[in-house]
Amino acid sequence: MKILACLFSLLCSVGFAQNFSVSGKIQDSSDSSSLIGVSVWLYPAQDTTIRSGVVTDVEGKFLFNNISEGNYVLGISYLGYSSRKVAVNIRGASIDLGNIKLSQGTTTLKSVEIAGNAIQVEQKGDTVQYNANAFKTNRDASAEDLIAKMPGMTSDNSGLKVQGETVQQVLVDGKEFFGDDAALALKNLPAEIIDKIEVFDRMSEQSQFSGFDDGQTRKTVNIVTKKGMNNGQFGRVYAGIGQDGLYSAGGNINAFKGTSRLSLVGLSNNVNQQNFSSEDLLGVMNTSGGGGRGGRGNRGGGQRGGGENNFSVGQQNGISTTHSVGLNYSDEWGKKMKISGSYFFNASENERITDLNRLYITALDSGLVYRESDRSNSKNYNHRFNGRLEYSIDSANSLVITPRLSFQQNDARSLLNGSYSGVQSNFSRMLTNQNNADNSGYNFANNVLFRHRFKKRGRSLSVGINTEINNREGNTSLFSMDDEMEEGETNVRDQQSDNFTDTWSISPNLAFTEPVGKRGQLQLNYSPSYRNSKTDKKTFNYASSTETYTVLDSLLSNTFDNEYITQRGGVSYRYNNKKLNFNTGLNYQQARLISDQSFPYVFSVDRSFSNVLPQFSLNYKFTSTENVRIQYRSSTNAPSVSQLQNVIDNRNPLFLRTGNPDLSQDYSHNVTIRYGNTNPNASSSLLVMVNAGLTQNYITNTSIIAVKDTVVNGITLTRGTQLSFPVNVDGYQNARTMITYGIPLSVIKSNVNFTSGLNYNRIPTLINGAQNLARNYGISQGIIISSNINEKIDFTVGYTANYTIVKNSLQQQSDNNYLNQNLNLRLNWIFWKGFVFSSNLNTIMYNGLSAQFDQSIWYWNAGLGYKFLKDQSLEVKLNAFDILNQNNSISRDITETFIEDRESNVLTRYFLFTVTYRLGNFNSRR
């Protein structure tokens, strides 16, 4: 009755009385600095169960609106500070409480139940939500700095990952921000505007509408901004100069006004700061020798692209000069239309020097070793457009259009020196190889989706059409000298090639849903698709008589046409109540693969495949803070045109590659289990992820290493030459698990996050006709301690150890174990009248690699700056990079055929004097 009386009183006050506001500002008692993200509660003095709460904004201010007359209590809680309560009496006027001081301490309110620690992580259905105010950062921190403190989340050269899964998209308040470029969003959004970070598997537009998961999910991060941060301008601009012509300049400017968002970003530097997405490279960067890297392997200590259609994303090895600019816009035009779009330009030049040591796994010769030194230069230019338009025709009909367009051009030069030797087979070969390549291409993709809701609740119809056009063309030149040391022979190749690839596809999709009972829903779907790929490669050898490249080499030339046609249909059932949500379905797919070769000889393949594709997902909520999600999916994957095309790639004459027109599609099963449990009282979180997969007809490589001069598939191999081509083999398996646990550490006013992981890969391959099973086991353990003291002292201490075990069934002498450890110490300290000291020490330790690569690297950056102006928005700073002059780039690749250690050049010790201006102008009222 008491609660009903209070509710009735509140309703009456809203309906018949004048409402007032309560405002104020929270400050640190020691230096009067503003405290951001403080939890503030207001409740009637006579009943503590009826409460409303807000958090302070970037200026430490808070505001309660629509408060009626009466006696209230204001409760204030902030991690690392003593909690306070303030009596508030509203009588005929709004109240401004002015500056409220908090003292550092750990005392909590006893008269009201307000926790002293903000909840770090919450599990809300399929979404993991991180509360930003539980992770304190300094005022200059970016979203990337904030995320590095959160349990289970990492951001490095290989991209942003959540529990080991790569994040494919970053949204801001649910809207796209620079398309799919996650790194760009995180580096250019300040941490201070962020209220929450949401992580979820974003379903396709059609699945979001129907509620049925079609398996086309993308790991997505949504950045939720604080109240008031959607009205204002913010950003920063900077310029720095150093010795020997080094420089770095750039910045970002953001203008948010309600639903309208406009962002401009740019950078120009020659100190290896890069912004790339997968579309910026389009495959034209794959110009190095070494025969490429096949299959799926584990890596340690670095990022490297390799293998066709497996391009480097993020930081490239070597030293780069980069110029880029991007513009992003989103808004709601009236009540019916939502629009967003972005444009991004990137121009880069990369200089790379690479040394590698590769040990092959073969029963014929356990001492087969390839060593390589490669110097390359590449210039890449890219224009990229992304857009999204959502039009609500009326209450029952809507239309979504999402176009994407990109243009790329790449010019690359490479000079390679390699040596190849076998201890048991007693041979040695030396190679000098020069490659030049000029490539260009474009890609256009568009999705149009029409959605209709019938009058009957749960009945809907959606029709979508996906189209894509991809074009690549270029020319390459190769000059190589291959010396067989024992025979005293030298093979010379001097040739030029023209390459053309055109691919287009269309994929309609039809889905109809019908309610079944009170909580059930049925979906019928039909999805035909058609993909056509045409390639034409002509290679001409040098004719000394005419001094022109006119002699056609038929072994290195090919004209190829490939079609992949599928018909897919099925039925799904979905059930949903407060605790349980599950979705199960069964699809039948008929696929046809047609390949026609018209040059150098006529050849055709026509194959059909039939598959039953089941899927299942379940989400069960034990409580509001604990749930488990189980997903099972089956899928097929068709071979790419490059894997089917029977033409030799001889960019490195010691390692020849070709395609296989007899390839079949593979068939995969995948199971994922996610468990989440959060404890609001202890501010702790536990997240567990287990994933396992099995692939039949797995597309792997078969490698033939010639122990004597021989002919394979019409290709002449001299002794020591390796030929690789794809084949279908059963038996690929993978499994991994990751456990993250986060909890506040009140002793030092910090958060501590533990991450443990296990990985397993079983990769089948064929080497000289014998099957090898490469089993890779990985064990990882990490800990991150991040400060939660205040915005003036921000530190993060992280340690990660990865231990890898490699076992091979074919050549056990090549089994290997190695340990990679990484220790990171990061500190930002604002002290004495605006001085700023920053330090970042990163230590990488390798054990178990080859002798040349077994070492420890200490990479230390530090800077000292001073903040000017009343709001400290202007900063001058002297930064020192790689103070100990030990920077290095080392990686290990483990594939089904070899173990490779690789080292690349990097930028060593340098200094920059930088001036930075920080813009921040917000209207705290929405």
LINPE-V491894 format. One record per backbone hydrogen bond with DSSP energy under -0.5 kcal/mol. CO is the residue of the C=O (numbers start at 1). NH is the residue of the N-H. Records with the same first field share a line. If there is no record, write none. Layout:
# LINPE-V491894
CO = NH ; NH
This chain:
# LINPE-V491894
1 = 5
2 = 6
3 = 7
4 = 8
5 = 9
6 = 10
7 = 11
8 = 12
9 = 13
10 = 14
11 = 15
12 = 16
13 = 17
20 = 67
21 = 95
22 = 64
23 = 97
24 = 62
25 = 100
26 = 35
27 = 102
28 = 32
33 = 28
34 = 36
38 = 40 ; 56
39 = 77
40 = 54
41 = 75
42 = 52
43 = 73
44 = 47
47 = 50
49 = 51
50 = 44
52 = 42
54 = 40
56 = 37
57 = 60
60 = 26
61 = 57
62 = 24
64 = 22
67 = 20
70 = 90
71 = 45
72 = 88
73 = 43 ; 75
74 = 86
75 = 41
76 = 84
77 = 39
78 = 81
80 = 105
84 = 76
86 = 74
88 = 72 ; 90
89 = 91
90 = 70
95 = 23 ; 97
98 = 25 ; 100
99 = 101
100 = 27
102 = 29
103 = 82
107 = 83
112 = 114
120 = 131
122 = 124 ; 129
123 = 125
124 = 127
127 = 124 ; 129
128 = 130 ; 199
129 = 122
130 = 132 ; 197
131 = 134
132 = 135
138 = 141
141 = 191
142 = 146
143 = 147
144 = 148
146 = 149
147 = 150
150 = 153
152 = 163
154 = 161
156 = 159
157 = 315
159 = 156
160 = 167
161 = 154
162 = 165
165 = 162
169 = 221
170 = 177
171 = 173 ; 223
172 = 175
175 = 172
178 = 181
179 = 177
180 = 182
181 = 185
182 = 186
183 = 187
184 = 188
185 = 189
186 = 143 ; 144
189 = 143
190 = 193
191 = 194
193 = 226
195 = 132 ; 133
196 = 224
197 = 130
198 = 222
199 = 128
200 = 202 ; 220
202 = 218
204 = 208
205 = 209
206 = 210
207 = 211
211 = 213
212 = 214
215 = 217
218 = 202
219 = 168 ; 169
220 = 200
221 = 171 ; 223
222 = 198 ; 224
223 = 173 ; 225
224 = 195 ; 196
226 = 229
228 = 231 ; 923
230 = 258
231 = 923
232 = 256
233 = 921
234 = 254
235 = 919
236 = 252
237 = 917
238 = 250
239 = 915
240 = 248
241 = 913
242 = 245
243 = 246
246 = 242
247 = 270
248 = 240
249 = 268
250 = 238
251 = 266
252 = 236
253 = 264
254 = 234
255 = 262
256 = 232
257 = 260
260 = 257
261 = 330
262 = 255
263 = 328
264 = 253
265 = 326
266 = 251
267 = 324
268 = 249
269 = 322
272 = 274
277 = 280
278 = 281 ; 282
281 = 284
283 = 286
285 = 287
289 = 292
295 = 297
298 = 894
300 = 892
301 = 890
307 = 310
310 = 306
319 = 351
320 = 272
321 = 349
322 = 269
323 = 347
324 = 267
325 = 345
326 = 265
327 = 343
328 = 263
329 = 341
330 = 261
331 = 333 ; 339
332 = 334
333 = 336 ; 337
336 = 392
337 = 333
338 = 390
339 = 331
340 = 388
341 = 329
342 = 386
343 = 327
344 = 384
345 = 325
346 = 382
347 = 323
348 = 380
349 = 321
350 = 352 ; 378
351 = 319
352 = 376
353 = 905
354 = 374
355 = 903
356 = 372
357 = 901
358 = 360 ; 370
359 = 899
360 = 362
365 = 368
367 = 369
368 = 360
369 = 421
370 = 358
371 = 419
372 = 356
373 = 417
374 = 354
375 = 415
376 = 352
377 = 413
378 = 350
379 = 411
380 = 348
381 = 409
382 = 346
383 = 407
384 = 344
385 = 405
386 = 342
388 = 340
389 = 391 ; 401
390 = 338 ; 392
391 = 393 ; 399
396 = 453
397 = 393 ; 394
398 = 451
399 = 391
400 = 449
401 = 389
402 = 447
403 = 387
404 = 445
405 = 385
406 = 443
407 = 383
408 = 441
409 = 381
410 = 439
411 = 379
412 = 437
413 = 377
414 = 435
415 = 375
416 = 433
417 = 373
418 = 431
419 = 371
420 = 429
421 = 369
422 = 426 ; 427
427 = 422
428 = 485 ; 486
429 = 420
430 = 483
431 = 418
432 = 481
433 = 416
434 = 479
435 = 414
436 = 477
437 = 412
438 = 475
439 = 410
440 = 473
441 = 408
442 = 471
443 = 406
444 = 469
445 = 404
446 = 467
447 = 402
448 = 465
449 = 400
450 = 463
451 = 398
452 = 461
456 = 459
458 = 460
459 = 454
460 = 513
461 = 452
462 = 511
463 = 450
464 = 509
465 = 448
466 = 507
467 = 446
468 = 505
469 = 444
470 = 503
471 = 442
472 = 501
473 = 440
474 = 499
475 = 438
476 = 497
477 = 436
478 = 495
479 = 434
480 = 493
481 = 432 ; 483
482 = 484 ; 491
483 = 430 ; 485
484 = 488 ; 489
489 = 484
490 = 492
491 = 482
493 = 480
494 = 542
495 = 478
496 = 540
497 = 476
498 = 538
499 = 474
500 = 536
501 = 472
502 = 534
503 = 470
504 = 532
505 = 468
506 = 530
507 = 466
509 = 464
510 = 526
511 = 462
512 = 524
513 = 460
514 = 522
516 = 520
519 = 576
520 = 516
521 = 574
522 = 514
523 = 572
524 = 512
525 = 570
526 = 510
527 = 568
529 = 566
530 = 506
531 = 564
532 = 504
533 = 562
534 = 502
535 = 560
536 = 500
537 = 558
538 = 498
539 = 553
540 = 496
541 = 550 ; 551
542 = 544
543 = 546 ; 547 ; 548
548 = 543 ; 550
550 = 552
551 = 541
552 = 554
553 = 556
554 = 557
555 = 648
558 = 537
559 = 598 ; 599
560 = 535
561 = 596
562 = 533
563 = 594
564 = 531
565 = 592
566 = 529
567 = 590
568 = 527
569 = 588
570 = 525
571 = 586
572 = 523
573 = 584
574 = 521
575 = 582
579 = 621
580 = 577
581 = 619
582 = 575
583 = 617
584 = 573
585 = 615
586 = 571
587 = 613
588 = 569
589 = 591 ; 611
590 = 567
591 = 609
592 = 565 ; 594
593 = 607
594 = 563
595 = 605
596 = 561
597 = 603
599 = 559
603 = 597
605 = 595
607 = 593
609 = 591
611 = 589 ; 613
612 = 614
613 = 587
614 = 634
615 = 585
616 = 632
617 = 583
618 = 630
619 = 581
620 = 622 ; 628
623 = 626
625 = 678
626 = 622 ; 623
627 = 676
628 = 620
629 = 674
630 = 618
631 = 672
632 = 616
633 = 670
635 = 668
637 = 666
640 = 644
641 = 645
643 = 660
645 = 647 ; 659
648 = 650
649 = 657
652 = 655
654 = 722
655 = 652
656 = 724
657 = 649
658 = 726
660 = 663
666 = 637
667 = 696
668 = 635
669 = 694
670 = 633
671 = 692
672 = 631
673 = 690
674 = 629
675 = 688
676 = 627
677 = 686
678 = 680
679 = 683 ; 684
682 = 744
684 = 679
685 = 742
686 = 677
687 = 740
688 = 675
689 = 738
690 = 673
691 = 736
692 = 671
693 = 734
694 = 669
695 = 731 ; 732
696 = 667
698 = 700 ; 729
700 = 727
701 = 766
702 = 725
703 = 705 ; 768
704 = 706 ; 723
706 = 720
710 = 717
712 = 715
714 = 716
715 = 712
716 = 718
717 = 710
718 = 721
721 = 706
722 = 656
723 = 704
724 = 658
725 = 702
727 = 700
729 = 698
732 = 695
733 = 762
734 = 693
735 = 760
736 = 691
737 = 758
738 = 689
739 = 756
740 = 687
741 = 754
742 = 685
743 = 752
744 = 746
745 = 748 ; 750
746 = 749
749 = 788
750 = 745
751 = 786
752 = 743
753 = 784
754 = 741
755 = 782
756 = 739
757 = 780
758 = 737
759 = 778
760 = 735
761 = 763 ; 776
762 = 733 ; 764
763 = 774
765 = 772
766 = 703
767 = 770
770 = 767
772 = 765 ; 774
773 = 775 ; 809
774 = 763 ; 776
775 = 777 ; 807
776 = 761
777 = 805
778 = 759
779 = 803
780 = 757
781 = 801
782 = 755
783 = 799
784 = 753 ; 786
785 = 797
786 = 751
790 = 793
792 = 794 ; 830
793 = 790
794 = 828
795 = 787
796 = 826
797 = 785
798 = 824
799 = 783
800 = 822
801 = 781
802 = 804 ; 820
803 = 779
804 = 818
805 = 777
806 = 816
807 = 775
811 = 814
812 = 815
816 = 806
818 = 804
819 = 847
820 = 802
821 = 845
822 = 800
823 = 843
824 = 798
825 = 841
826 = 796
827 = 839
828 = 794
829 = 831 ; 837
831 = 835
832 = 835
834 = 867
835 = 831
836 = 865
837 = 829
838 = 863
839 = 827
840 = 842 ; 861
841 = 825
842 = 859
843 = 823
844 = 857
845 = 821
847 = 819
850 = 853 ; 854
853 = 855
855 = 846
857 = 844 ; 859
858 = 860
859 = 842
860 = 883
861 = 840
862 = 880
863 = 838
864 = 878
865 = 836
866 = 876
868 = 874
869 = 872
873 = 918
874 = 868
875 = 916
876 = 866
877 = 879 ; 914
878 = 864
879 = 912
880 = 862
881 = 910
882 = 885
889 = 904
891 = 902
892 = 300
893 = 895 ; 900
894 = 298
897 = 361
898 = 895
899 = 359
900 = 893
901 = 357
902 = 891
903 = 355
904 = 889
905 = 318
906 = 908
910 = 881
911 = 243
912 = 879 ; 914
913 = 241
914 = 877
915 = 239
916 = 875
917 = 237 ; 919
919 = 235
921 = 233
922 = 924
